[in-house]
Amino acid sequence: MQNEVAIIIDNYLLHLKSVPGGSDIFQVQNRSDNTGQEAIRLMYQHNLISQRNPGNRNSIIDITSEGILVIDNGGFAKFIGKAEVKKQNKQALEEEKLKYDVINAKRIFRTYWWTFGAAITALLISLFNLYKSIKGH
């Protein structure tokens, strides 16, 4: 089903690219199974097509610059594959960032009381010196 949807998308984007004034979406919508509706949803979701008059049911559909790039770079299946690789890389980076965040949080937790104690000690010394300077004059 996924390959069939990718083929439908590639064919429709090629059709839109070859028709300079845009086209309707009737040929994709008028399929007996759900692949046409799925193809339309994916094309809108990935910003591959745009509608001139969104409120009008018979609106003209144009291919976007992203749609042209998808066709020029190997089609929708390759585009989705690259998007999946980017998603996996992003997840790996997020996991690595979380690992470093945990290490940093542990470091802060271990050193918090030392820095807090040093600050309280400095405050007490300052108050003692202030008291001593006021008492001495």
C-alpha positions in Angstrom: 0.0 0.0 0.0 2.8 2.4 0.9 4.6 1.8 -2.4 1.3 2.3 -4.3 0.7 5.6 -2.6 4.3 6.7 -3.4 3.7 5.8 -7.0 0.5 7.7 -7.1 2.2 10.8 -5.5 5.1 10.6 -8.0 2.8 10.3 -11.0 0.6 13.2 -9.8 3.6 15.4 -9.0 5.0 14.7 -12.5 1.7 15.5 -14.0 1.5 18.8 -12.1 5.1 19.6 -13.0 4.3 19.1 -16.7 1.1 21.2 -16.6 2.1 24.9 -16.2 -1.3 26.2 -15.1 -1.9 23.6 -12.4 -4.5 20.9 -12.4 -7.5 19.5 -10.5 -7.2 16.7 -8.0 -10.2 14.7 -9.4 -8.1 11.9 -10.9 -6.4 11.2 -7.5 -9.6 11.5 -5.4 -11.6 9.3 -7.7 -10.0 6.0 -6.9 -12.0 3.0 -5.5 -9.6 2.3 -2.6 -8.2 4.7 0.0 -4.8 5.2 -1.6 -6.0 8.3 -3.4 -7.1 10.0 -0.2 -4.0 8.9 1.5 -1.8 10.3 -1.3 -3.6 13.6 -1.2 -3.2 13.8 2.6 0.5 13.0 2.4 1.0 15.6 -0.4 -0.6 18.3 1.7 1.1 17.2 4.9 4.6 17.4 3.3 3.7 20.6 1.5 4.2 19.1 -1.9 1.0 20.7 -3.4 -0.9 23.8 -2.7 -4.5 24.8 -3.5 -5.3 28.1 -5.1 -8.8 28.6 -3.6 -8.9 26.4 -0.5 -12.6 26.9 0.1 -13.6 26.0 -3.5 -14.2 22.2 -4.0 -13.0 22.4 -7.7 -9.9 24.4 -6.8 -6.8 24.3 -9.0 -3.8 22.4 -7.4 -0.3 23.6 -8.0 3.0 21.9 -7.3 5.2 23.6 -4.7 8.9 24.1 -4.8 9.2 21.2 -2.3 7.2 19.0 -4.7 9.5 19.9 -7.6 12.5 19.0 -5.4 10.9 15.6 -4.4 10.4 14.7 -8.1 13.9 15.9 -9.1 15.6 14.0 -6.3 14.2 10.5 -6.8 10.5 10.6 -5.9 8.4 10.4 -2.8 9.7 7.0 -1.5 13.2 8.4 -1.4 12.0 11.6 0.2 10.3 9.7 3.0 13.4 7.5 3.4 15.6 10.6 3.9 13.0 12.1 6.3 13.1 8.8 8.3 16.9 8.9 8.5 16.8 12.6 9.7 14.2 11.6 12.3 16.4 8.8 13.5 19.5 11.1 13.6 17.5 13.6 15.6 16.4 11.0 18.1 20.0 9.8 18.5 21.1 13.4 19.1 18.3 13.9 21.7 19.3 10.8 23.5 22.9 11.9 23.6 21.8 15.3 24.9 19.8 13.7 27.6 22.8 11.6 28.6 24.9 14.8 29.0 22.1 16.6 30.8 22.0 13.8 33.4 25.8 13.9 33.8 25.6 17.7 34.3 22.7 17.4 36.8 24.7 14.9 38.8 27.7 17.3 38.8 25.5 20.2 40.0 23.9 18.0 42.7 27.3 16.9 44.0 28.7 20.4 44.1 25.6 22.3 45.2 26.1 22.0 49.0 29.8 22.9 48.7 29.0 26.2 46.9 26.1 26.8 49.2 28.3 26.3 52.3 31.0 28.6 50.8 28.4 31.3 50.2 27.0 31.0 53.8 30.6 31.1 55.2 31.3 34.2 53.2 28.1 35.8 54.5 29.0 35.1 58.1 32.5 36.4 57.6 31.1 39.6 56.0 28.6 40.1 58.8 31.3 39.5 61.4 33.6 42.0 59.8 30.7 44.5 59.6 29.9 44.0 63.3 33.6 44.4 64.1 34.0 47.6 62.1 30.9 49.1 63.7 31.8 48.0 67.2 35.4 49.4 66.8 34.3 52.9 65.9 
